[in-house]
Structure formats: structure tokens, C-alpha cells
């Protein structure tokens, strides 16, 4: 009789959800899924710091019942290496670096957000010379195999030259400003805010910049494809937070000024300088504009150019037989090996933002 009574009570506790209380004294909370994304200092990526500091990222993460840790990494290439090695679920990077580091390394990645393209934010600077043709025979300090290297190659093409006409000197982005101040360094290629700092030095002349190859250097938020497929809420939260900030910072009111001032401070500069950097950055403040670029067949052509440069410089790996070794999926089709797609431009979440469905 007692056994039957206990069994009946046990079933009641189980049915009403009181068993955890009976066994443990309290109902255990289910842990939220946690994600980590990395960012580094660059005009078009400062909104990610603002997302963390303002609480906007937390608001959107809470909406989708997840946690997102936004982490600053001081070294750009190192942040991508950490992402590739599994240290982050998402990371900011350019289209070229997305192809040559995680994708070429076998990590299937999705360009979740196309934030902007460099429209003068990357440039070539010569000391005491005012023409690009004067770069011939010079040593050029830059972050080797980065978008700076790509910009140099594209610039040399416009003058009928190639990399054989210069000597590339690999230099950490942390050292480029101080290096240009030394007598021995006469040419450099870099991005903002380093570019604006170098331009403050005497006899510095910008002779070529990314506005002359518009739409080729794209700045992205890239996430692991498998994590995005398993957790679409990550894509929704990141995209929702991003476009909320775009709406804030692109305004002309006090809130917009405050937001950009905080971004400038985090970048180590002032509002006037940061605003000048933004002018050299073609920001896609509206998601529909980013969707339009992603859907444009030109994106596939751009990625072909990037892949060909990368292959010529051995950036796709020693085993890569050709420039199309890594497949790049775009809405207009796949460039390269359709059986080895490792980089995907997917406008799904940006389209949700454009449609007001986040």
C-alpha cells in the first residue's frame, strides 16, 4: 500500500515538473547557447565595439535567448587565425582574407554581413614622391599577403608594372606608422586608421587608394557555416544588432554623434578623424544596399580576381592546383570548385533585416 502511494506521488511530481525540486532542491536553469565573435580596429568595424559597449548586442542576443561575447583582438591576422583554429564562431575580415585563411584552410565560412567596401580607406603612400609611377625600384613596407598586398598589385597593373618592379618588405601593422617615420622607409601600403596617421607625417603623399578599385575590398562579418546552420538565431542576433547600429550612427542627431564619438575613442582618434575615415568607407547603412551588392553578378567576378591573385601568391595552399581550388558560392553562382565550396556569400539574414523580419 505504501509502495503504491509513493509510486503515485512520484508520477504526480514528474507530471507537474516538480521532480527536479524533489531531487535537487531547486529547478536547474538551462544554460544559454554561447557564441564568441572577434573584431579588430578599422573604421568599418568599430560598430562592433559600440554594439558591445552600448548593450545593443546583448539586447539582440537576449531576444533570441543566446549569449554573444564580442572580443577585441589587437592583431588582425591573428584574430582570423584564432577564428580558423576554432577560437571564435565569427570574425571580421576582408573577402580576400576570408578566402585565403579560413576557406583555404578547410573551414567552411559564411559572409553573414557585408558591412562596407573600402572606398579610399586603403592606400599607397610614397615619401617625397607624388606619382605612383615613382614607386618603381622602391622597397614597399606592408602586411605581406594581406589586402594591402592585393591593392599594391592592382595599382601596379594600372602603370603597366608588376611586383617584380618593387621589393615587398613584410611589416606588422603595429609597426607601419613608426617604420614610415624612419629615413629608410620610403613607400608603404596600409589601411585606416594607420593610413591617416602616416599621412600626417612630413612629405607623405598618397598616390593610389581603394576608391580606384571600388567594390573589390569588402569588409565582412564571417561566421562558421555549421554554427549558423545549427543556430540561425546567431545570424539573426548579429544582423539585427548591426543594422540597429547602422541606423543610429548614420543619423545627424545627437545620438548619432555620441555613437560615432565613442567609436572614434575606441579607435584611438577623435570624431573629426573618424568621420573622415568613414567618408573613405562605402558603408552599407541600409541592408537592402548590402543585399544588392551580394546579389550582383559582379561579386562573382570580383572573387575570381581575388582568387587569381591569391593563387599566384601561394595563398590557397601548396596543394591548390589552380585559382578555383576553393569554391566561392554567391547568389549568381559558384566560382571555382563546386565540390569544395568553403566560402559562401549568403544574403538571407541581411534580406530579413531589409524586410523588417528580425
N, C-alpha and C positions, 0 to 999 in steps of 0.2 A: 504493500500500500504506500509506504514512504517512498519506495523507488519510483512508483508510478507518478506520485506527486512531484518529485524532483524533476523527472523527465518532462512532465507537462510544463513546469515553470521554466525549465531550460529552453524549451521550444518557444515559449512566450517571449522570453528575453531576446532570443535570436530574431524572432519576427519583428519586434519593435525596435531593434537596433541597440539593445542595452547590453548585449554580450560583452563588447569591449569594456564597458564600465564595470561589469561583474568581474572580468578577468584582470583588468589593468587599473581600475580606479578612475579612469577618465577616457574620453574618446580621442584617439590619436588623430592629429591633423595630417592630412595628406600633403606631402611636400610638392611645391610647385615645380614645374619643369624649369631648369635654369639654363641660360644661354650667356655667352660672352662674345662681345664684338670689340674689335680693336680699331683705333683711329690714330692718325699722326697729323702733325701740324701742316696745314695747307689751307689756303683761302677757302676752297670749296668744301673742305671737310670740318671746318670749325663749328658748323651747326651741330655736329655730334657731341662736342663738349657741352654746348649750350643745352642739348637735349638732356644730358645727364644732370647738369647743374640746376636747371630750371624745374626739374621734376616732370618734364613732358614725357620722357621715355618711360618713367615709372607709371605715369597715368595710362599710357597706352598698353604697357605690359600688364598692368592690373586689369585693364578692360578684357584682356584675353587670358587672364589667370596664369601668367607666367612671370618669370623674373629675367631681366636683361641687365647684365653688367657691362657698362661702356668703359673701356680701358684705354688710356693713352699709352702709346709705346713711342719712345723717343727716336728710335731709328726706323725709318720707313721700310727698308728691305727686310729688316729683322722682324717687323710686325707681320709681313707676308710669309716669311719663313716659319714663324710660330703658327700662323693660321694653317699653313700647309702641313705642319707636323702634328696638328690636332689640338693646339692650344686654344684656338678660338673657333667659334661657329660662324663668325662673319668678320670681314675686314675691309677697310677702304683700300682701293688700289686702282691703278690705271688699267685700261683694256690690254695694253701690251704686257704689263706685269702679271695680270690675271692669266694670260695665255702662257707666258714663259716660266712662271714659277709653280703655282698650284696645278694648272691644267697639264702642263708638260710633265709635271711630277706625278700625274695619275690621279689627282684629286679632282673629282667631278664638282664643278662650281657653277653657280648661277649668278649672273649680274641682276640682282634684285632691283636696284635703283640706279638709273643713270642720272647722276646729280648735275653734271655740267660737262662742258668741254673747255679745254684751255684755249683762250682767245687772246693770248698775249702774256699769260702767266708763266710761260716757259720761254726763255730767251738765251741768245748767244751774245756775249759781251766781249769786246776787244778793248785793250788798253792802248790809248794814243792812236787808234785807227778807227776810221768812221765808215768803212766799207767792208762788206762780207768777204769780198774777193781778197782782202788783205790777210785773211786767215791762213792762206796758203803758206805752208812751211812752218807754221807755228805749232807749239805744244798746246793742247787744249785740255784743261782740267774739268772733269765732270765725273758723275757717278756712272762708271762703266756699265754698259748693258741695261741702262735704265731708259726712260723716255727721253732724257736729255741726250743720250747717245743716238736715239732714233731721230730726234729733232736735228741734231748735227748732220746726220746722213742725208736727211731730206733737204736741208739747207744747202749742203754741198752740191746736191744734184742740180739745184737751180743755177749754179755757177759753172756747170759742166765739170765739176770736180768730184772726187771720191775720198774716202777715208785715207787712201794712200797719200793724199796731198797734205795730211796733217799727222800729228802724233798725239794719240789719246793718252792722257795721264789719269788713271783711276784715282779719284779723290772722294773721301767720305763727305756726305752732305753737311756733316757737322763741322768740316774744316774748310769748306769752299770760300766763305767770306774772308776769313783770315788769310787764306792762301793767296787770294787775289790782291791783297794789300802788300804782298812781298814783291820785290823787283823782278824776280824770275818768272812770275806767272803773268802772262800777257793775254790769255784767252780762257774763257770759261763758259760753261753751259749749265744753267740751273733753273729752278722754279721759285716762285714766290712762297714765303716772304724773303728767301735768300736773295732772289734777283733784285728786289727793291733795295736791300741793304748794300749789295755790290754796286748798284747804280749811284749810290750816294758817294762813292769813292772818287777821287780826282781822276780825270782822264778816262773814265769808264764810258764806253759807247755801246749801246745796244744795236746790233747790226742785223738781227733776224729774230723773229719770235713766232709763237704758235698761231698767231692770228693769220699768218700766211699759209697755214695748212689747217683751216678750220674744220672742226669735227673729227680730227684724227686722234687727238689725245683726249680720251674720255675718262672721267673720274667717276668711279663706281662704288657702291656698297655690294660686296660679293659675299655670298653665303654658301655653305656646303649644300649641295643639291639633295643629298639624302636627308639631311636635317630639315630642310624646307619641305620636302615631300611628306615626311613624318609629322611635321609640326607647322602647318600653314599659318598657325597663329603667330609664329615668329615673323613671317613675312608681312602679315597684316599689321602687327605692332610697330615694326621698324618703319614700314612705309607710311603708316598713319602719323607717327611721330615726326618723320622727316617733312611731310608736306604741311603739317601744322606749323612747324618752324619756318618753312618757306613762306607761308602766308604772313607770319609775324615779321620776319626780317626784311621782306621786300616792300613793306609799307613805308609811309613817310611820317608817321606819328611818333610820339614819344616812346611807345613800347618798342617800335622798330629800332629806333636809335639806341635804346637801352640794350636791346638784344645784340646788335652789331658791336656796341661798345664792349660788352662782355666777351664777345668772340675775339675782338681785337686784343684785349688784355690777355686772353689765354694764348694768343699767338705771339705775344711779346711785342706788340706795337700799339699804335693809337688808332682812333676811329678814322681819321683822315687817311692814314696809310692803308688801313684795312679796306676802306671804301674804294681806294684806288686799285687795290688788288682785285676787288670784286668786279670792277669795270673791265678788267682783263680776263674775267672768267665768265663764260656764257652760261649763267645759271639757269637751269630749268625750274623756275619758280612754280610753274603750273605743271601738274602731272601729265596733262594732255600733250604738252610740248615734248616731254621726255618719251612718251609713247610714240609720238610721230617720228622722232629720230630712230627709235628702236625698230619701228615697222618699215622704215625707209630702206629700200634695197641697197642704198649706198653703204649702209653699215657692213654688209657682207663684203663689199669691195674694200672698205677700209681695213677690215680684219684680214683680208688677203694680203694687203700691203704690209701690215704689221707682221703677219706670219712669215712672209718672204724675207723681210729684214731680220726677223728673229732666227730663221733657219740659216741665213748667210753668216750669222754671228754665233752659230752653235748653241743658241738659247733653247732649242727644243730638245736637247739631249743628244748624246753621241749616237744613239740608235735611230734617230729620226732620219728616214730615207729621203724625205722631201719636205717642202714647206707645209703641205697639207696633212702631215702626220697626225696632228691633233685636230679633231673635228670641232668646229665652232658652229653652234646652232643659232640661227637668227630667224625671225618670222619670215624672211624672204628665202630661207633655205639654209642648207649646211655648206659651209666652206670646209674643204678638207675631207678627212676620212669619216664617213657617216657611221662606221662601226667603232669609232674611237672618239666619240663626242665627249669632251671634258670641260667645255666652256659653253654656257647657254645664256643667251640674252632673252629673258622672258618678261614681257610687259604686263603679265597678268595682274600683279599687285598694284602697279602704277595705274593700270586701267581701272582697278577698283577705286583707287583714290580719285581719279578723274570723274568717275561715275557716282561718287559720294557713297560708296558701299562698304567703307571700312568702319 
